[in-house]
């Protein structure tokens, strides 16, 4: 994409593009988190050898993995906050 | 040439340029996302399927790789769904602490 095109846009279009870019950056961030989480959950849940489909326990583990990961994250933050108050 | 004088450019031309930019941005993002998925699949499926690299891939390793690919994509779908639904739930529960 050429950068020369940008100065030729009027202010309203520039603002619109800035908003669009912010939105796309948020999307990219979300996608990056999903890649990271998939990697983590795959390594946590898929412990056996590969076959044509997930075992029951693997499927169950994958279903719970994201929610428990986020629960852990919230728990750790809470824990650190309470430790900070004790100081 | 009218663009030399700034306001001379017809707005439909500018709109087209704007839409084209948006489209290429979206396309770049989609390509980056796909590349990231392919890299992760290779990383994780190589670890699962090619435990002892030899002079070439065996047919059972190839079978393992193709099964692993579809499983990884299924896991990716599951994680996306769980993550997006959790985010919208958290947003509903605590408005103002948006991500």
Backbone of each chain as ProteinMPNN parsed JSONL, in Angstrom:
{"seq_chain_A": "XXXXXXXXXXXXXXXXXXXXXXXXXXXXXXXXXXXXXXXXXXXXXXXXXXXXXXXXXXXXXXXXXXXXXXXXXXXXXXXXXXXXXXX", "coords_chain_A": {"N_chain_A": [[0.847, -1.197, 0.0], [0.562, 2.215, -0.835], [1.969, 5.049, 0.741], [1.686, 7.563, -0.153], [-0.858, 8.076, -0.875], [-2.324, 8.858, 1.317], [-2.075, 11.657, 2.252], [-3.662, 12.874, 0.403], [-6.251, 12.588, 1.084], [-9.264, 13.956, 2.504], [-9.924, 15.675, 5.673], [-12.055, 14.462, 7.049], [-12.124, 11.923, 5.919], [-9.635, 11.008, 6.671], [-9.937, 10.889, 9.414], [-11.901, 8.969, 9.547], [-10.5, 6.769, 8.55], [-8.562, 6.506, 10.511], [-10.101, 5.713, 12.69], [-11.032, 3.315, 11.685], [-8.641, 1.929, 11.487], [-7.906, 1.7, 14.163], [-9.912, 0.03, 15.038], [-9.311, -2.261, 13.551], [-6.847, -2.855, 14.604], [-7.54, -3.542, 17.184], [-8.911, -5.835, 16.601], [-6.802, -7.396, 15.619], [-5.324, -7.714, 17.928], [-7.062, -9.197, 19.497], [-7.154, -11.515, 17.952], [-4.51, -12.334, 18.218], [-4.428, -12.973, 20.937], [-6.156, -15.147, 20.904], [-4.707, -16.992, 19.39], [-2.553, -17.418, 21.117], [-3.864, -18.456, 23.375], [-5.014, -20.767, 22.275], [-2.734, -22.222, 21.745], [-1.738, -22.604, 24.375], [-3.89, -24.049, 25.533], [-4.007, -26.255, 23.896], [-1.544, -27.502, 24.479], [-1.989, -28.042, 27.137], [-4.255, -29.692, 27.176], [-4.205, -31.658, 25.13], [-2.811, -34.365, 25.513], [-2.404, -36.987, 24.837], [-1.694, -39.295, 22.081], [-2.142, -38.37, 18.588], [-5.281, -38.781, 17.023], [-8.126, -39.446, 14.877], [-10.146, -37.984, 16.056], [-10.801, -35.869, 18.978], [-10.361, -37.241, 22.261], [-12.877, -37.968, 24.739], [-12.222, -36.762, 27.186], [-10.28, -34.964, 26.421], [-11.748, -33.234, 24.748], [-13.525, -32.207, 26.602], [-11.752, -30.932, 28.321], [-10.701, -28.944, 26.6], [-12.993, -27.445, 26.249], [-13.319, -26.292, 28.755], [-10.986, -24.976, 29.173], [-10.352, -22.234, 28.353], [-12.045, -20.644, 29.946], [-11.197, -21.357, 32.519], [-8.55, -20.541, 32.41], [-8.865, -17.78, 32.238], [-10.194, -17.349, 34.631], [-8.128, -18.052, 36.399], [-6.346, -16.008, 35.838], [-7.803, -13.763, 36.742], [-8.014, -14.478, 39.429], [-5.348, -14.478, 40.29], [-4.673, -11.791, 40.011], [-6.414, -10.691, 41.902], [-5.401, -11.887, 44.203], [-2.842, -10.791, 44.369], [-3.515, -8.161, 44.741], [-4.687, -8.28, 47.29], [-2.538, -9.048, 48.811], [-0.962, -6.849, 48.555], [-2.356, -5.03, 50.033], [-1.898, -5.93, 52.574], [0.63, -5.167, 53.17]], "CA_chain_A": [[0.0, 0.0, 0.0], [1.403, 3.394, -0.915], [1.675, 6.043, 1.764], [1.423, 8.864, -0.78], [-2.298, 8.239, -1.025], [-2.959, 9.354, 2.529], [-2.246, 13.111, 2.354], [-4.646, 13.364, -0.551], [-7.591, 12.424, 1.635], [-9.673, 15.097, 3.329], [-9.839, 15.416, 7.11], [-13.094, 13.516, 7.473], [-11.696, 10.582, 5.495], [-8.495, 10.617, 7.51], [-10.475, 10.507, 10.716], [-12.595, 7.692, 9.358], [-9.485, 5.722, 8.416], [-7.934, 6.308, 11.82], [-11.041, 4.896, 13.462], [-11.018, 1.973, 11.093], [-7.365, 1.31, 11.834], [-7.983, 1.348, 15.579], [-10.789, -1.14, 15.105], [-8.588, -3.414, 13.01], [-5.783, -3.183, 15.555], [-8.193, -4.262, 18.282], [-9.186, -7.171, 16.069], [-5.532, -8.125, 15.55], [-4.96, -8.041, 19.307], [-7.948, -10.299, 19.881], [-6.706, -12.714, 17.236], [-3.248, -12.77, 18.818], [-4.768, -13.647, 22.2], [-6.758, -16.448, 20.598], [-3.613, -17.887, 19.0], [-1.798, -17.723, 22.329], [-4.7, -19.334, 24.2], [-5.146, -22.066, 21.611], [-1.456, -22.896, 21.985], [-1.705, -23.02, 25.781], [-4.9, -25.075, 25.81], [-3.585, -27.448, 23.164], [-0.488, -28.167, 25.239], [-2.532, -28.517, 28.406], [-5.336, -30.689, 27.052], [-3.961, -32.74, 24.172], [-1.628, -35.014, 26.059], [-2.225, -38.291, 24.209], [-1.272, -39.227, 20.687], [-3.15, -37.811, 17.69], [-6.118, -39.688, 16.233], [-9.006, -38.656, 14.002], [-10.855, -36.956, 16.835], [-10.399, -35.718, 20.367], [-10.998, -38.117, 23.23], [-13.896, -37.248, 25.506], [-11.622, -35.905, 28.213], [-9.605, -33.866, 25.732], [-12.768, -32.291, 24.311], [-14.012, -31.56, 27.825], [-10.664, -30.058, 28.771], [-10.658, -27.788, 25.702], [-14.165, -26.615, 26.505], [-13.158, -25.561, 30.012], [-9.647, -24.379, 29.274], [-10.316, -20.774, 28.253], [-12.678, -20.048, 31.12], [-10.354, -21.531, 33.706], [-7.369, -19.693, 32.233], [-9.239, -16.403, 32.587], [-10.44, -17.373, 36.079], [-6.813, -18.011, 37.048], [-5.807, -14.667, 35.662], [-8.516, -12.88, 37.668], [-7.675, -14.885, 40.79], [-3.983, -14.028, 40.588], [-4.713, -10.336, 40.199], [-7.058, -10.449, 43.195], [-4.471, -12.332, 45.231], [-1.764, -9.792, 44.462], [-4.096, -6.956, 45.336], [-4.89, -8.466, 48.738], [-1.208, -9.062, 49.436], [-0.48, -5.473, 48.553], [-3.025, -4.312, 51.137], [-1.344, -6.366, 53.855], [1.957, -4.559, 53.394]], "C_chain_A": [[0.878, 1.242, 0.0], [0.99, 4.431, 0.109], [1.34, 7.397, 1.143], [-0.071, 9.145, -0.885], [-2.917, 8.965, 0.141], [-3.124, 10.879, 2.581], [-3.319, 13.666, 1.419], [-6.077, 13.217, -0.054], [-7.968, 13.657, 2.451], [-9.715, 14.691, 4.804], [-10.843, 14.377, 7.583], [-12.689, 12.087, 7.124], [-10.537, 10.091, 6.338], [-8.984, 10.135, 8.871], [-11.164, 9.139, 10.622], [-11.588, 6.532, 9.285], [-8.777, 5.447, 9.736], [-8.801, 5.43, 12.703], [-11.044, 3.458, 12.984], [-9.768, 1.213, 11.508], [-7.362, 0.858, 13.29], [-8.793, 0.069, 15.764], [-10.066, -2.4, 14.632], [-7.451, -3.838, 13.935], [-6.337, -3.94, 16.752], [-8.48, -5.698, 17.852], [-7.909, -8.018, 16.042], [-5.091, -8.573, 16.941], [-5.777, -9.233, 19.798], [-7.492, -11.6, 19.236], [-5.41, -13.248, 17.824], [-3.501, -13.494, 20.137], [-5.328, -15.032, 21.939], [-5.687, -17.446, 20.163], [-2.84, -18.358, 20.226], [-2.56, -18.726, 23.194], [-4.855, -20.715, 23.586], [-3.888, -22.896, 21.861], [-1.377, -23.455, 23.411], [-2.664, -24.181, 26.036], [-4.565, -26.38, 25.081], [-2.544, -28.216, 23.98], [-0.992, -28.723, 26.562], [-3.437, -29.73, 28.213], [-4.987, -31.887, 26.169], [-2.671, -33.448, 24.56], [-1.36, -36.368, 25.404], [-1.725, -38.161, 22.78], [-2.455, -38.806, 19.814], [-3.952, -38.927, 17.023], [-7.099, -38.838, 15.448], [-9.892, -37.69, 14.778], [-10.388, -36.924, 18.278], [-11.036, -36.804, 21.213], [-11.997, -37.277, 24.022], [-13.259, -36.28, 26.502], [-10.869, -34.732, 27.59], [-10.603, -32.788, 25.304], [-13.306, -31.486, 25.496], [-13.001, -30.526, 28.328], [-10.598, -28.786, 27.915], [-11.823, -26.839, 25.956], [-13.98, -25.742, 27.741], [-11.925, -24.676, 30.058], [-9.646, -22.847, 29.296], [-10.901, -20.135, 29.507], [-11.827, -20.194, 32.37], [-9.083, -20.695, 33.609], [-7.692, -18.258, 32.665], [-9.581, -16.295, 34.069], [-9.122, -17.278, 36.842], [-6.236, -16.613, 37.006], [-6.463, -13.687, 36.638], [-8.137, -13.179, 39.119], [-6.301, -14.352, 41.211], [-3.938, -12.521, 40.832], [-5.32, -9.982, 41.558], [-6.108, -10.761, 44.341], [-3.37, -11.29, 45.444], [-2.284, -8.511, 45.093], [-4.26, -7.107, 46.845], [-3.546, -8.515, 49.471], [-0.63, -7.654, 49.547], [-1.075, -4.717, 49.732], [-2.451, -4.708, 52.494], [-0.011, -5.72, 54.177], [1.862, -3.284, 54.234]], "O_chain_A": [[1.844, 1.314, 0.761], [-0.2, 4.666, 0.321], [0.785, 8.273, 1.806], [-0.496, 10.297, -0.972], [-3.941, 9.628, -0.022], [-4.207, 11.358, 2.92], [-3.817, 14.775, 1.611], [-7.013, 13.677, -0.709], [-7.102, 14.323, 3.02], [-9.562, 13.517, 5.14], [-10.528, 13.521, 8.409], [-12.879, 11.163, 7.914], [-10.458, 8.911, 6.679], [-8.52, 9.127, 9.404], [-11.021, 8.284, 11.496], [-11.794, 5.47, 9.872], [-8.434, 4.305, 10.045], [-8.311, 4.524, 13.377], [-11.056, 2.517, 13.777], [-9.817, 0.028, 11.836], [-6.878, -0.227, 13.613], [-8.428, -0.83, 16.521], [-10.192, -3.467, 15.234], [-7.131, -5.022, 14.042], [-5.701, -4.856, 17.273], [-8.316, -6.643, 18.624], [-7.926, -9.197, 16.394], [-4.556, -9.668, 17.113], [-5.252, -10.151, 20.428], [-7.448, -12.648, 19.88], [-5.22, -14.46, 17.924], [-2.865, -14.508, 20.425], [-5.019, -15.981, 22.659], [-5.752, -18.62, 20.528], [-2.516, -19.539, 20.358], [-1.996, -19.706, 23.681], [-4.83, -21.72, 24.295], [-3.955, -24.092, 22.145], [-1.004, -24.608, 23.625], [-2.301, -25.171, 26.672], [-4.813, -27.47, 25.596], [-2.65, -29.43, 24.15], [-0.498, -29.738, 27.052], [-3.389, -30.68, 28.994], [-5.429, -33.004, 26.436], [-1.598, -33.176, 24.021], [-0.226, -36.848, 25.41], [-1.377, -37.072, 22.323], [-3.61, -38.873, 20.235], [-3.383, -39.896, 16.52], [-6.923, -37.622, 15.361], [-10.343, -36.685, 14.227], [-9.681, -37.818, 18.743], [-12.145, -37.246, 20.914], [-11.969, -36.047, 23.984], [-13.694, -35.137, 26.645], [-10.823, -33.642, 28.16], [-10.353, -31.594, 25.468], [-13.513, -30.276, 25.413], [-13.356, -29.409, 28.704], [-10.457, -27.684, 28.446], [-11.683, -25.618, 25.892], [-14.427, -24.595, 27.774], [-11.828, -23.755, 30.869], [-9.013, -22.237, 30.158], [-10.325, -19.199, 30.063], [-11.742, -19.274, 33.184], [-8.594, -20.194, 34.621], [-6.908, -17.612, 33.36], [-9.297, -15.276, 34.699], [-9.007, -16.523, 37.807], [-5.711, -16.102, 37.995], [-5.783, -12.886, 37.279], [-7.962, -12.27, 39.93], [-6.118, -13.851, 42.32], [-3.256, -12.043, 41.739], [-4.824, -9.109, 42.27], [-6.015, -10.014, 45.315], [-3.025, -10.962, 46.579], [-1.591, -7.861, 45.875], [-3.999, -6.167, 47.595], [-3.44, -8.074, 50.615], [0.084, -7.32, 50.493], [-0.416, -3.882, 50.353], [-2.505, -3.933, 53.448], [0.427, -5.726, 55.328], [2.881, -2.652, 54.513]]}, "seq_chain_B": "XXXXXXXXXXXXXXXXXXXXXXXXXXXXXXXXXXXXXXXXXXXXXXXXXXXXXXXXXXXXXXXXXXXXXXXXXXXXXXXXXXXXXXXXXXXXXXXXXXX", "coords_chain_B": {"N_chain_B": [[-4.881, 15.319, -12.423], [-6.17, 17.364, -11.171], [-5.978, 17.019, -8.488], [-3.771, 18.305, -7.661], [-4.483, 20.795, -6.892], [-5.733, 20.431, -4.523], [-8.738, 20.673, -3.392], [-9.845, 19.998, -5.748], [-10.102, 17.314, -6.441], [-12.377, 14.799, -7.344], [-14.934, 13.583, -5.165], [-15.806, 10.999, -5.308], [-13.703, 9.626, -6.298], [-11.926, 9.835, -4.192], [-13.296, 8.452, -2.276], [-13.215, 5.899, -3.355], [-10.51, 5.416, -3.154], [-10.211, 5.412, -0.424], [-11.799, 3.237, 0.347], [-10.369, 1.27, -0.86], [-8.015, 1.311, 0.582], [-8.935, 0.499, 3.087], [-9.709, -2.064, 2.443], [-7.26, -3.245, 1.749], [-5.941, -3.138, 4.177], [-7.522, -4.837, 5.742], [-7.101, -7.164, 4.384], [-4.359, -7.603, 4.727], [-4.325, -8.096, 7.452], [-5.847, -10.414, 7.599], [-4.192, -12.166, 6.231], [-1.927, -12.185, 7.889], [-3.054, -13.326, 10.14], [-3.757, -15.884, 9.218], [-1.214, -16.841, 8.601], [-0.086, -16.93, 11.122], [-1.667, -18.901, 12.303], [-0.956, -21.118, 10.726], [1.76, -21.326, 11.368], [1.597, -21.969, 14.107], [0.245, -24.401, 13.962], [2.129, -25.946, 12.622], [4.274, -25.888, 14.449], [3.127, -27.135, 16.754], [2.058, -29.551, 15.761], [4.202, -30.721, 14.579], [5.694, -31.274, 16.851], [4.014, -33.159, 18.012], [3.783, -35.193, 16.087], [6.193, -35.737, 14.718], [8.309, -37.206, 16.21], [10.711, -38.446, 16.022], [12.78, -37.358, 13.795], [13.477, -38.575, 10.596], [15.071, -39.621, 7.512], [13.033, -39.019, 5.698], [9.532, -38.023, 5.639], [7.368, -40.371, 7.105], [4.575, -42.42, 6.029], [2.773, -42.755, 8.079], [3.414, -40.657, 9.705], [2.619, -38.586, 8.073], [-0.123, -39.041, 7.984], [-0.705, -38.586, 10.673], [-0.008, -35.856, 10.796], [-1.986, -34.695, 9.117], [-4.329, -35.319, 10.477], [-3.797, -34.033, 12.862], [-3.692, -31.362, 12.046], [-6.432, -30.809, 11.419], [-7.514, -31.197, 13.919], [-6.211, -29.236, 15.404], [-7.22, -26.947, 14.248], [-9.874, -27.242, 14.946], [-9.632, -26.993, 17.694], [-8.791, -24.368, 17.801], [-11.109, -23.071, 16.876], [-12.871, -23.722, 18.945], [-11.63, -22.439, 21.115], [-11.754, -19.769, 20.228], [-14.542, -19.358, 20.231], [-15.171, -19.775, 22.967], [-13.632, -17.766, 24.151], [-14.571, -15.349, 23.024], [-17.216, -15.447, 23.884], [-16.889, -15.366, 26.625], [-15.706, -12.864, 26.957], [-17.798, -11.181, 26.137], [-19.601, -11.79, 28.099], [-18.302, -10.9, 30.452], [-18.232, -8.232, 29.908], [-20.916, -7.607, 29.967], [-21.454, -8.098, 32.634], [-19.822, -6.342, 34.051], [-20.039, -3.434, 33.145], [-18.161, -0.776, 31.752], [-15.722, -1.602, 32.602], [-14.491, -2.356, 30.248], [-12.703, -4.249, 27.747]], "CA_chain_B": [[-4.128, 16.548, -12.183], [-6.947, 18.276, -10.344], [-5.626, 16.845, -7.081], [-2.701, 19.262, -7.382], [-5.081, 21.97, -6.258], [-6.431, 20.023, -3.303], [-10.171, 20.409, -3.392], [-10.314, 19.668, -7.086], [-10.33, 15.884, -6.636], [-13.766, 14.396, -7.164], [-15.033, 12.835, -3.918], [-16.003, 9.574, -5.578], [-12.348, 9.114, -6.458], [-11.359, 9.737, -2.857], [-13.999, 7.347, -1.622], [-12.683, 4.642, -3.886], [-9.18, 5.232, -2.59], [-10.407, 5.101, 0.982], [-12.287, 1.858, 0.439], [-9.27, 0.389, -1.263], [-7.102, 1.229, 1.725], [-9.565, -0.35, 4.1], [-9.671, -3.449, 1.989], [-5.914, -3.839, 1.839], [-5.637, -3.33, 5.601], [-8.202, -6.054, 6.181], [-6.458, -8.306, 3.743], [-3.084, -7.823, 5.419], [-4.624, -8.682, 8.75], [-6.293, -11.788, 7.385], [-3.022, -12.957, 5.851], [-1.108, -12.346, 9.096], [-3.773, -14.262, 11.016], [-3.619, -17.223, 8.637], [0.187, -17.251, 8.763], [0.102, -17.259, 12.524], [-2.293, -20.208, 12.535], [-0.13, -22.147, 10.075], [2.977, -21.497, 12.182], [1.253, -22.679, 15.343], [-0.064, -25.781, 13.605], [3.388, -26.633, 12.332], [5.002, -26.008, 15.699], [2.517, -28.106, 17.663], [1.855, -30.85, 15.132], [5.545, -31.304, 14.437], [6.05, -31.818, 18.158], [3.198, -34.341, 18.272], [3.835, -36.254, 15.068], [7.541, -36.065, 14.249], [9.1, -37.32, 17.435], [12.075, -38.822, 15.619], [12.95, -37.019, 12.377], [14.387, -39.437, 9.844], [15.436, -39.04, 6.215], [11.856, -38.431, 5.061], [8.314, -38.25, 6.425], [6.726, -41.659, 6.835], [3.153, -42.209, 5.735], [2.027, -42.611, 9.333], [3.641, -39.284, 10.161], [1.767, -37.715, 7.258], [-1.498, -39.214, 8.483], [-0.743, -37.873, 11.948], [-0.005, -34.416, 10.519], [-3.263, -34.176, 8.609], [-5.313, -35.382, 11.565], [-3.433, -32.993, 13.827], [-4.124, -30.084, 11.468], [-7.868, -30.545, 11.605], [-7.777, -31.081, 15.353], [-5.749, -27.933, 15.897], [-8.185, -25.937, 13.803], [-11.07, -27.407, 15.778], [-9.303, -26.406, 18.993], [-8.779, -22.919, 17.572], [-12.514, -22.652, 16.826], [-13.426, -23.846, 20.298], [-11.046, -21.378, 21.935], [-12.334, -18.497, 19.778], [-15.926, -19.253, 20.711], [-15.16, -19.614, 24.422], [-13.032, -16.483, 24.511], [-15.474, -14.271, 22.643], [-18.417, -15.458, 24.716], [-16.482, -14.922, 27.959], [-15.509, -11.416, 26.92], [-19.075, -10.459, 26.113], [-20.222, -11.994, 29.409], [-17.634, -10.007, 31.398], [-18.649, -6.868, 29.578], [-22.292, -7.443, 30.431], [-21.46, -8.128, 34.092], [-19.15, -5.17, 34.58], [-19.903, -2.406, 32.105], [-17.233, 0.261, 32.179], [-14.393, -2.223, 32.637], [-14.362, -3.026, 28.961], [-11.325, -4.588, 27.381]], "C_chain_B": [[-4.861, 17.488, -11.235], [-6.553, 18.176, -8.874], [-4.46, 17.755, -6.68], [-3.24, 20.465, -6.623], [-5.962, 21.583, -5.081], [-7.879, 19.672, -3.521], [-10.692, 19.968, -4.753], [-10.653, 18.206, -7.29], [-11.793, 15.523, -6.417], [-13.876, 13.456, -5.962], [-15.239, 11.343, -4.154], [-14.648, 8.888, -5.749], [-11.713, 8.883, -5.096], [-12.001, 8.583, -2.091], [-13.458, 5.998, -2.062], [-11.33, 4.348, -3.269], [-9.271, 4.791, -1.127], [-10.84, 3.642, 1.153], [-11.188, 0.861, 0.095], [-8.268, 0.214, -0.13], [-7.662, 0.305, 2.792], [-9.452, -1.816, 3.714], [-8.279, -4.051, 2.108], [-5.488, -4.03, 3.289], [-6.262, -4.627, 6.101], [-7.544, -7.301, 5.622], [-5.131, -8.649, 4.411], [-3.308, -8.536, 6.742], [-5.031, -10.144, 8.61], [-5.119, -12.695, 7.039], [-2.147, -13.222, 7.073], [-1.734, -13.371, 10.033], [-3.612, -15.696, 10.515], [-2.187, -17.74, 8.809], [0.468, -17.688, 10.19], [-0.476, -18.632, 12.847], [-1.451, -21.339, 11.943], [1.142, -22.409, 10.879], [2.712, -22.293, 13.445], [0.946, -24.146, 15.066], [1.233, -26.545, 13.364], [4.174, -26.905, 13.608], [4.442, -27.153, 16.548], [2.358, -29.49, 17.044], [3.195, -31.525, 14.839], [5.942, -31.976, 15.744], [5.289, -33.115, 18.441], [3.545, -35.507, 17.344], [5.254, -36.675, 14.695], [8.461, -36.144, 15.461], [10.542, -37.722, 17.131], [12.265, -38.526, 14.139], [13.919, -37.995, 11.699], [14.601, -38.839, 8.461], [14.257, -38.507, 5.42], [10.648, -38.688, 5.959], [7.761, -39.629, 6.096], [5.244, -41.419, 6.586], [2.347, -42.094, 7.019], [2.244, -41.226, 9.942], [2.765, -38.31, 9.374], [0.31, -37.819, 7.681], [-1.675, -38.446, 9.784], [-0.824, -36.366, 11.719], [-1.358, -33.932, 10.021], [-4.371, -34.274, 9.653], [-5.061, -34.257, 12.567], [-3.863, -31.607, 13.345], [-5.588, -29.811, 11.726], [-8.221, -30.44, 13.085], [-7.355, -29.716, 15.884], [-6.719, -26.827, 15.492], [-9.488, -26.03, 14.592], [-10.839, -26.792, 17.153], [-9.319, -24.878, 18.9], [-10.203, -22.362, 17.553], [-13.144, -22.658, 18.211], [-12.93, -22.7, 21.185], [-11.616, -20.011, 21.536], [-13.728, -18.307, 20.348], [-15.957, -18.999, 22.218], [-14.685, -18.216, 24.82], [-13.982, -15.332, 24.218], [-16.706, -14.258, 23.545], [-18.082, -15.021, 26.147], [-16.315, -13.407, 28.007], [-16.84, -10.682, 26.925], [-19.821, -10.641, 27.434], [-19.628, -11.026, 30.436], [-18.056, -8.564, 31.162], [-20.045, -6.592, 30.091], [-22.336, -7.333, 31.946], [-20.863, -6.861, 34.686], [-18.968, -4.118, 33.492], [-18.997, -1.29, 32.613], [-15.828, -0.287, 32.334], [-14.209, -3.008, 31.343], [-12.917, -3.328, 28.655], [-10.793, -3.595, 26.356]], "O_chain_B": [[-4.237, 18.316, -10.571], [-6.759, 19.113, -8.103], [-4.198, 17.947, -5.493], [-2.538, 21.072, -5.815], [-6.847, 22.345, -4.691], [-8.217, 18.522, -3.801], [-11.861, 19.604, -4.885], [-11.405, 17.87, -8.205], [-12.382, 15.905, -5.406], [-12.999, 12.617, -5.759], [-14.891, 10.52, -3.307], [-14.475, 7.723, -5.392], [-11.049, 7.872, -4.87], [-11.337, 7.846, -1.363], [-13.27, 5.085, -1.258], [-11.024, 3.212, -2.908], [-8.524, 3.929, -0.664], [-10.311, 2.916, 1.995], [-11.09, -0.223, 0.67], [-7.742, -0.876, 0.093], [-6.961, -0.554, 3.328], [-9.145, -2.68, 4.535], [-8.119, -5.204, 2.509], [-4.759, -4.97, 3.603], [-5.617, -5.415, 6.792], [-7.443, -8.335, 6.282], [-4.814, -9.818, 4.634], [-2.576, -9.458, 7.101], [-4.617, -10.998, 9.394], [-5.049, -13.839, 7.489], [-1.678, -14.342, 7.276], [-1.036, -14.18, 10.644], [-3.361, -16.61, 11.301], [-1.97, -18.911, 9.12], [1.16, -18.675, 10.435], [0.135, -19.424, 13.565], [-1.256, -22.378, 12.573], [1.554, -23.555, 11.053], [3.487, -23.175, 13.814], [1.334, -25.027, 15.834], [1.404, -27.662, 13.852], [4.675, -28.009, 13.821], [5.183, -28.024, 17.002], [2.509, -30.497, 17.736], [3.299, -32.752, 14.85], [6.456, -33.095, 15.753], [5.834, -34.05, 19.028], [3.593, -36.661, 17.771], [5.492, -37.843, 14.389], [9.282, -35.258, 15.697], [11.467, -37.39, 17.873], [11.941, -39.369, 13.303], [15.036, -38.208, 12.172], [14.333, -37.655, 8.26], [14.432, -37.643, 4.561], [10.722, -39.463, 6.912], [7.696, -40.009, 4.927], [4.72, -40.349, 6.894], [1.331, -41.398, 7.044], [1.362, -40.691, 10.613], [2.239, -37.342, 9.924], [-0.406, -36.819, 7.733], [-2.668, -37.744, 9.974], [-1.613, -35.677, 12.367], [-1.835, -32.88, 10.446], [-5.251, -33.415, 9.71], [-5.994, -33.616, 13.053], [-4.335, -30.784, 14.13], [-5.958, -28.732, 12.19], [-9.117, -29.686, 13.463], [-8.048, -29.115, 16.705], [-7.004, -25.908, 16.259], [-10.126, -25.015, 14.872], [-11.728, -26.151, 17.713], [-9.797, -24.192, 19.803], [-10.474, -21.313, 18.137], [-13.853, -21.728, 18.595], [-13.707, -22.076, 21.908], [-11.924, -19.19, 22.4], [-14.061, -17.247, 20.876], [-16.677, -18.119, 22.692], [-15.257, -17.574, 25.701], [-14.178, -14.448, 25.051], [-17.187, -13.192, 23.929], [-18.899, -14.379, 26.807], [-16.726, -12.753, 28.965], [-17.002, -9.683, 27.626], [-20.581, -9.765, 27.848], [-20.364, -10.404, 31.202], [-18.215, -7.784, 32.101], [-20.338, -5.504, 30.585], [-23.14, -6.581, 32.496], [-21.341, -6.363, 35.706], [-17.864, -3.936, 32.978], [-19.069, -0.911, 33.782], [-14.851, 0.452, 32.216], [-13.819, -4.176, 31.356], [-12.011, -2.731, 29.236], [-9.647, -3.711, 25.921]]}, "name": "protein", "num_of_chains": 2, "seq": "XXXXXXXXXXXXXXXXXXXXXXXXXXXXXXXXXXXXXXXXXXXXXXXXXXXXXXXXXXXXXXXXXXXXXXXXXXXXXXXXXXXXXXXXXXXXXXXXXXXXXXXXXXXXXXXXXXXXXXXXXXXXXXXXXXXXXXXXXXXXXXXXXXXXXXXXXXXXXXXXXXXXXXXXXXXXXXXXXXXXXXXXXX"}
